[in-house]
Amino acid sequence: MVVPMKGGMGQQPFRLTPEQMEARRLFAASLLKLGWRPVDVAGECGVTRGAVSQWCKNLAQGDVRKLRRKPHQGRPSRLSPSQWKQVARVLKAGAVRAGFPTERWTLPCIARLIEQRWGVRHHPRSLSRPLHRLGFSAHRPRSLPGPRAG
């Protein structure tokens, strides 16, 4: 079942964005250049000593570029950003309105919808990340309590 994610800091694990991680590495590099000990830099930046050790090695080689973030080289999406927005609108409108028998969105249903509307085939398991970026998350449906035998 796919449902919209709720906002709020306490509901999601804390993660830094790639930009924040790059800023942390560059901040650590500036501390190292000022003469800070690696163990102190690790404590200040909230990282392991091993991470700071790698950064020190890059700096010793004079290569600050290695501390910058690298672009992710992945396969481009087969749907355009505007098409993904259309997918989100269809999901929010409901599965019955989209022509499915129940209101329960499943990844196979969404894959079928995308293929029918945009002619793009997706394996259902490959949809979790793009749906997550749209604000949806997949959940396993709970089974309802049935009649008790007794």
N, C-alpha and C positions, 0 to 999 in steps of 0.2 A: 504494500500500500504506500502511496506517495502522498505526503502531507507537507504543507508549508512549514518552514522552520520558525520558531519563535525567537524574537530578539532578546537581548539581555546578556550581560557579561557572565552571570553565574551559570548559564545554561550550556555554554560551549567551552571546550578546552582552550586554554590560552595558547595562542600561536602568534609568532611574529610574521609579518609580511616579508617577502623577499627584500623590499626596500629597507625595512627596519633591521633585518639581519645584516645587510650591507653596511648600513650606518653604524651598527654595533662593531663590525670588523674594522671599519675605518677609525672609529673612536678608539678602539683597542690599539690600533697601529699608532695613533697620535700619543697615547699614553706610553707605549713602548719606546717611541722616539724621545720622549721626555725623560726616559731612564727608569720607568717603573719596572719592578720585577714581574716576570710572567705570572707568578702565583698571585700577586696582588691585582694584576690586570684581570685574571680569571675571576677573582672574587668580585671585583668592581663591575664586570660586565655580565656576571651570572653564567659563565661558561666553564667548561672543563679546562684543566691545565693542558690537556692534549690538543684542544682546539687552539689555544694560545701558542702552543709549541709550533703548530703548523703555520700559523700566521707569522711567527718570528722567523721561521725558515724562509718564507716567501719574502719577508722584508730584508733578510740578510742577503738574499739573492738580488735585491734591488727591484723586486717585481711587485709593486703595489697593485698592479692590474689584476693579479690573482685574487685580491681581496674584494674586488668588485663582483657584483652578481653577474651570472652568465645567463644569456637568454635561453629559454627552454626551447629546444629544437624538437618539437613534436609534430605529428601530422596535423595539418590544419583541419578545422571543423568542416564537415560537409554541408552544414547549414550555416547560413549567414547570421550575424547577430540579430537582424530584424526577424528572421525566421524563428530563432530561439525565443524571441519575445512573443511571437505568435503562438509558439508551443505553450509558453507560460500562460497566455490568455486562455487558450483552449483548456488547459488543465484546471485553471481557476473556475472556468465556467461549468465544469463538471463532466464526468464520463458519459452520463446518459445523454446530455445535450450533444456530445460528440458522436453519438450513435452506438454506445456500448450498453449492454443490458443492465449493469449495476453502476452505482456511483464509485465503486472501488477502482482506483487507478493502480495498475500493476505495471512493472517495467515491460513485460511483453505487450500489454495494451498500448503503452506509450510508443514502443517500437513500431507496432502496427499502424498507429495513428500517423507517425512521422512518414512511414513508407507510403501510406495511402494519400496523404496530403502533399508531400513534397518529393516523393519518389526516391527517398534516400533510405537505404537499409542500414539499420543499426542493430548490433547484437544487444539484447536487453541489458546485459551486465555492463555494457559500455556507456550506459545512460546515467549512471549514478552521479558522476562528477559534473557533467553539464547541468543536470537537474539541480544539483546542490548549488552551483553558481547562480541558478535562477531563484534560489530561495526555497527549494523543495528538498525533502530528505525521505529516504525509503525506510519504511518500518515493516516489521513482520506483523501480520494481523494476529490479534489475540483470538483464541477460540472462545466462544461463548459457553458458559456453563450449561450443560444439557440436563435432562431429567436424571435424577439420581436413581440408581438401581438399589433396591432395598427391600 
